Amino acid sequence: MNSLLLGLVVIFLWDGYFFFNYIISLFRNYRIREWKPRVSIIIPAYNEGVSVLNAIESALAQDYPDFEVIVVDDGSEDDTFEVASSLKNARLKVYRVEHGGKARALNFGLSKASGEVIVTTDADSRLEPDAVKELVGRFYSDEVLGVGGQVRVAGGSFLEMAQDAEHLRIAMFRRAKELDDLSLAPGPIAAFRREALERIGGFVEDIVEDYATTKAVKEFGKVVYAPRARVWTKMPKSLAVLWRQRKRWFLGDLKNLGGGFTKDLAFLLLSDVVALLDVIVPPLLLLTGRFELFALWWFFETFTMLLPTLFEGGRLINALLFPVIVWFWAAFYLTLHIYGYLSVLLGRS
């Protein structure tokens, strides 16, 4: 067996492992609880005058009986506060605070909230109508302290489609390995028991406040995944902005490793090895004339993305273009991770 074939086998084993576990997860007992606690939806906003109205309207349109929406303008320099205040609704409260960052804005919202369950979303995101109901339903026992939903990416450019495909892949990983032990309850769609947040002193002030908060909450109970709770969010439209965003996320992750399968250092390093193979093996198969193996790789990547695309409500183009997209992400994250590791080792992070 030559080295190229060996590399291809490693790729198939890695992706196949998660795909197989994803299929199993579709038949797993999806535990829910029928209860209707009061919910407070907190939307922190900074310079989101263009987007905040859509975020508020989607929050107010939730198919849920007892909730309030709290918008906290984090000292915006645009018209975010004025736009948010222009919407009149008995469920809506709008506050303005001095700029102090997302976690502080969330904690101010928490201080004004009356809900037993606290839901967070972003000012550039749109919750689907049953998002809150699906989040709340996953608090199936008293030991469940937090729930994270599925993030999807709006937009039709290649970079936006690539990010949506990336989040579909993340949804696949989370169903496969983290249905009842979630590493990250993402900021655009997360829910926590109020008492759990108060026990850890509120949302953790960190450059990755959602990951740090999830990890802190898990010291006292479980955080689980609600794949049927979905939010559509805006993501970077340029490579430079994407790099800055993901650099911040990754450096924050490196400071907070642990708390779940996909946030473990061993998982990160192993995924980097697979990313290296993803980058070099397919081009070398073409260059060496191994067209049948390249076609096999293309079919495998497309097939393993097709089922999650269908079940998670994705766009078919995500699956059809996924071999190109997976190569792009492998090259991007391999470069980013090497940069991040070196930054930490050299003390520059």
Phi, psi and omega in degrees: 000118181284172187293326179294316179295321178297317178298320179295321179297319179298317178300314181296320180293318180296304181294322180295326178300312180289323179295316179298315179293329177295315179300316179299320183297332180293340180254001180286156176292117181265097189283130177223169179223136177271101175207158185227067177291160175292138184240137171247120177263117181256129179239100173283142185218132175223113180054049181241036181303330181286327190251338193298328182297317178297321179296316180295315182298321179292326177291318180291338182272012183295138177278073184207141191282328191225097181205163173228158178240125181242115177259128178242107177282115185274058177064041182300152177261002177246204185263027181305312183296317181295317179296314180297321182286342182289342181270121182257119180204138183297335181278347192261134171233135181236129180233157174233131180232165175294142184301122180215004179104164187297315183298320179294321177297318178298319181291327174296316177300321178298322180293338180260355187278149177246001185279152173283330176244133180253120178253136176246144170213173183255159183285349176251023185235157181233112178287139170288153189304331181258015184299311181296316179302317181291322177297310183298322181298336182278357172281068192281349176208168182294337181281347176279114183255343181209155180219136175243146180254192184261126178265132175235159187247126177276158177115158186240004176287166180301316183296321178291320176296322179296322178289325176294318177297322177300316181288332172294319178295320176298318178300322178296314179299318184291320175296319186291318189236346190231024183302322180239017176205076187278133179286325187217120169269103191292141182310321181291343179200090180217157178219140178223147169295134181304318183297328179291317178296319179294327181294328180264007178084021179094184178299136185285130179280107185202159178293341172237070188298329181290318178292314181297321179292317178302314182297319180294318180296324183291350173292340186241352181181200186258148168239127187238172184254137176241087185296340181274352174269118190231144175227144176253126186231161176272142179229168183306142179256355178233154183295324181295315179293321178300316180299314181297319179296310184289331175297315178299315180298313186291318178296324175295320178299317182297332178281344187233032185302147180111174176094006179165165187304310186278357178250019179267142182299321179299319178296316180300314183293319179294321178294329177292323176297316179294322178299319177300317178294320177300325182286317190264328187292308182302313178299321180292328176298320177292315184294330181265006176078018179271063187294328181292324178287324176297317179296324177296316177299315181298315179296317183297313180296320179294315183295316183288345176264339185295315182296311176300325178299317181290316185282330183263005177078036181271175177269138184302327181299331178299320181284318184294327180263005189299324177303321177291317182295318182293326177294317178301311182293325178298315179294318182296308185287328177298316177296314181298316183292321176299316177300315182295315179299316180295322179298317180293314181296325181270000178071030184256358182277000000 
